[in-house]
Amino acid sequence: MKIIGTLSKILFFSLAVLLLSTSGCKKDEDAVPSVQVNIYIYTTDAEFADLNAVAGWIYLTGGAKGIVVYRLSQDEFMAYDRNCTYQPSESDAIIEVDQTGIAAVDNSCGSRFLLTDGSILEGPASDILKRYQTTFDGNLLRIYN
């Protein structure tokens, strides 16, 4: 009788693990699309003058719905896809830098994100901004994935 009880527990545990693992493996069908990005810009060019100061930012063409580049420090830049992470397949799911210059907002859903790290300041978004990698040699900024 003890063996049957132990087998029942093992079977129940196995079934629970199977159910949890299959529900967690479901692909997120509404995610910011992966788009190849490989952009080089000279920060000394006049069109990128706003990046010459720490906390400066610009928009670039690229990514899923554009890219916002933010200068975090003298040597570090952050680059994010402008596609909001809340219902990203919606055509108006686009972030814009707000009047503070350190946050971005999706005016459609109201989600707000911090440009220093892409984190969520206000929902309904539950995922941080999609970030692209950057390298900077003092003059040439590369944005890529």
Secondary structure, DSSP 8 states (H G I E B T S, - for coil): -HHHHHHHHHHHHHHHHHHHHHHHT---SSS------EEEEETTSGGGGGGGSTT-EEEES-TTT-EEEEE-SSS-EEEEESB-SSSTTSTT-BEEE-TTSSEEEETTT--EEETTT--EEESS--S---EEEEEE-SSEEEEE-
